[in-house]
Amino acid sequence: MTIQQTKDGETLTMAIEGRIDTLTAPELKTQIEGAIDGVMDLILDFSKVDYISSAGLRSLMTAQNWMDARDGSMVIRNASKNIQGIFKVTGLDSFLVLECFHEKTQQTETWVWPYPALWLEKRPAGGRSSFFVLLSSVTSVGFDVRSQGGRRI
């Protein structure tokens, strides 16, 4: 695994290449921890990441917690379909902000839910994209993205 860092003011971009596994995840965590002083926006470019293990996922969760503690943000950009699938299966797509490129529309979209205590889950509803907010796993409220709720940035 190699990591290329670019810092621009309070924004740090880390372009990661290779596998994030049991052997390389501690290095990723160490590099993030050593580079986030004064950083409010952390961007992890996953365009060249071809594998992530549970150790890598733990490193990302730790980094997200560090950024949350400083009222900063962390975005995972350009993750492959396979990596996105891992985030979905593990439920981390509800915890992490993923920026995805949609081939059909040729647009990049980032979905951000403004209430971190709530979970956001996408479910198909009659050909539209609908999201359901799971409130402490007890109740759920659905809404159409085009009319209310989440914000597109």
N, C-alpha and C positions, 0 to 999 in steps of 0.2 A: 504494500500500500504506500502510495505517495500522497503528500498533501502540499498544495500550492496555496500560500496565503497572500491575500491582497487587502490592505487596510486603507480605507478612505474616510477620514474623520472618525465618526462613531460607528462606522459600518465595517465589519470584517467578513470577507468572503473566503471560504476555504473550498478549493476544488480538490475533491478526493478521487483518487484513481486506484482501482484494484479491489481486493476483497477486504471487508471489515469482519474479521473473525476473532476467535479467542486469542490469537497471537498478536493481531494488529489493533484490536479495540482499545487496549490500555494506552497505546501510543496516540490514538485519536483523542482520547479523553485528556491525556496529558497536554497535547498540543492546544486543544481548545481552552483548557484551564489556564495555560500559560499565556494565551493571547487575548483573553477577553477583558483585561483591565481597560476601562474607559470605553468599552464597546456596548452599544445599545441595540444594535441590529446585527445578528449573526446569520449569514447565509451559507448553507452547506450545499455545494454543487455536486449532485450525485450522478451527473451525466456519464461518468466513467466508472461507477461502482457496479460491479457485476454480482456481488454476493454480500449478504449481511447476516451474521449469526445472532443468537440471543445475547451474546456478549456485546456485539455492536449496538443492538437495540438498547441495552442498558446504558451504554455510553451516551447515546442520543437522549435518553430520558434524563440522565444526569445533567447533560448540557442544557436541556430545556428547563430543568429546575433552576440551574444557575442563572439563566437569562430571566426567568420569572422573578427570581429573588431581587434582581436589580431593575425590575419593571421594563425589561428589554424584550426583544422579540427574536425568535429563531425560525427560519424558513428552510425547508429542504426543497431544493429546486432540481428539476430535470431527472427525477427518479424514473428508472425503467418500469415497464408494466410489471415485471417480476418483483421488483423491490416494492412497488406500490401494493402488489398483492400480499406481500409479507406484512406490510403495515396494516392492511385491511384485516387479514386473518388474526393478527395479534391484538387488534383493537387500537393500535397506536395511531391510526389515522384520525382518531378522535382527540388525541392528546397533542399530536404534532401538526404544525402547519405545513401542508404540502402544496407546492406550486407546480401545476401540471400543464403541459402543452397538449391541446386537443387537436389531433390531426384533422378531424372533420371540419372544425370551424377555423383552423389555423390561428387560434388565439391561446394566449397563456392566461389562466385564471387561478386566482388564489381565493379560497373560501376561508373566511375568518369568522368565528362565532364570538361575539363581543362579551359573552359571559363565561369565563373559564370554569366556573363551578358546574356548568351544564354540559351535557354530552350532545353532540350533533351527529346524526346518522342519516345517510342518504338512502332513500328507498324509491323504487320506480312507482309511479302512480299515473296510470292511463296515458303514457307517452310523455309526461312532463317530469321534470326533476322536482321532487318534493323532499323536504328534510323534516325529520322528526326530532324534537328536542326531548331527551330523556331526563326527566327531573329526578335525580336521586334514584333512578331505576324503579320508581313507583308509578308515575303517570307519564303519559306522552302527549305532546301537543304537536300537530302537523301544520305546516304552512307551505304555500307555494313560493319559491324563491323569487319569482318575478314580481310578486305583489307585496311582500313584506318580509321582515326578519333579517336574516344574514346580510352582510354587505360584501360586495365584490370590490377588490382593490387591484 
